[in-house]
Amino acid sequence: MLYMVYGVDAPDAGERRAGARDEHFAYLDAHADILVLGGATLADDGETRTGSVLIVNVPDRRAADAFAQGEPFMKAGVFSSQTVTRMRRGQWNPAAAPKTAEGN
């Protein structure tokens, strides 16, 4: 089952994010078997981080919640809120995705 984990940054998230960055990426690497897609959400300027979206493929809600609660940015207080929502795969076109993290 697919779940979207959406975290909205707290106003003072920058320093906390920097402090948890290495642990965050290690956590994602450790869960590569369930991580479908992940990335930062950005303001329209393309630079300012506003949060994070992770889409995971897990057996049930309990597993999705456990993944979300264990996420280092959540544990470090980077997010003012976090939502875990079940979703269904609709359109799927990886060829249309940008070739780089910057969106080109």
C-alpha positions in Angstrom: 0.0 0.0 0.0 1.2 3.5 -0.8 1.3 6.2 1.9 2.4 9.8 1.5 4.2 11.3 4.5 4.0 15.1 4.3 5.9 17.2 6.8 5.5 21.0 6.9 8.5 22.9 8.2 8.3 24.8 11.5 9.3 28.5 11.2 12.7 27.7 12.7 13.4 24.5 10.9 16.7 25.4 9.2 19.1 24.8 12.0 17.2 21.6 13.2 17.2 20.3 9.6 20.9 20.9 9.3 21.5 19.0 12.5 19.5 16.0 11.5 20.5 15.9 7.8 23.0 13.0 7.9 20.7 10.9 10.1 17.8 11.7 7.7 19.6 10.4 4.7 20.9 7.4 6.5 17.3 6.6 7.5 16.1 6.9 3.9 19.0 4.6 2.8 18.1 2.1 5.4 14.5 2.1 4.1 15.3 2.1 0.4 13.3 -1.1 0.0 10.0 0.8 0.8 10.9 4.4 -0.4 9.2 5.1 -3.7 9.8 8.8 -4.0 11.0 11.5 -1.7 12.0 15.1 -1.7 11.9 18.5 -0.2 8.9 20.8 -0.9 10.0 24.3 -1.9 8.6 27.8 -2.1 8.1 29.3 -5.5 11.6 30.8 -5.4 12.9 27.2 -5.9 15.3 27.6 -3.0 13.4 28.0 0.3 12.5 24.7 1.9 8.9 24.4 3.1 8.7 20.7 4.1 9.2 17.2 2.9 7.2 14.5 1.0 8.0 10.8 1.2 6.0 8.2 -0.6 6.4 4.7 0.9 5.1 1.3 -0.1 4.3 -0.6 3.2 1.9 -3.4 4.2 -0.4 -1.3 6.4 -1.1 2.0 8.2 0.8 0.8 11.3 4.0 0.4 9.2 3.4 3.9 7.6 3.0 5.5 11.0 6.1 3.8 12.3 8.1 4.9 9.4 6.9 8.5 9.8 7.5 8.7 13.5 11.0 7.3 13.1 12.0 9.8 10.5 14.8 11.9 11.9 13.5 15.3 10.8 10.2 14.5 12.6 12.1 13.4 15.7 14.3 16.5 15.6 11.3 18.9 15.5 11.9 20.1 11.9 8.2 19.8 11.1 5.4 21.8 12.6 3.0 19.2 11.4 3.1 15.8 9.7 0.4 14.0 7.8 0.3 10.4 6.8 -2.2 9.6 4.1 -2.9 6.4 2.2 -2.9 6.9 -1.6 -3.5 4.9 -4.7 -1.1 4.8 -7.6 -2.8 6.5 -10.6 -0.8 7.8 -13.4 2.8 6.6 -13.4 5.3 8.1 -15.8 8.8 8.1 -14.5 10.1 9.1 -17.9 8.5 12.5 -17.4 10.4 13.1 -14.1 13.3 15.6 -14.1 16.7 14.1 -14.7 18.3 16.0 -11.8 17.3 17.0 -8.3 17.2 20.6 -9.4 14.4 19.8 -11.8 16.1 19.8 -15.2 
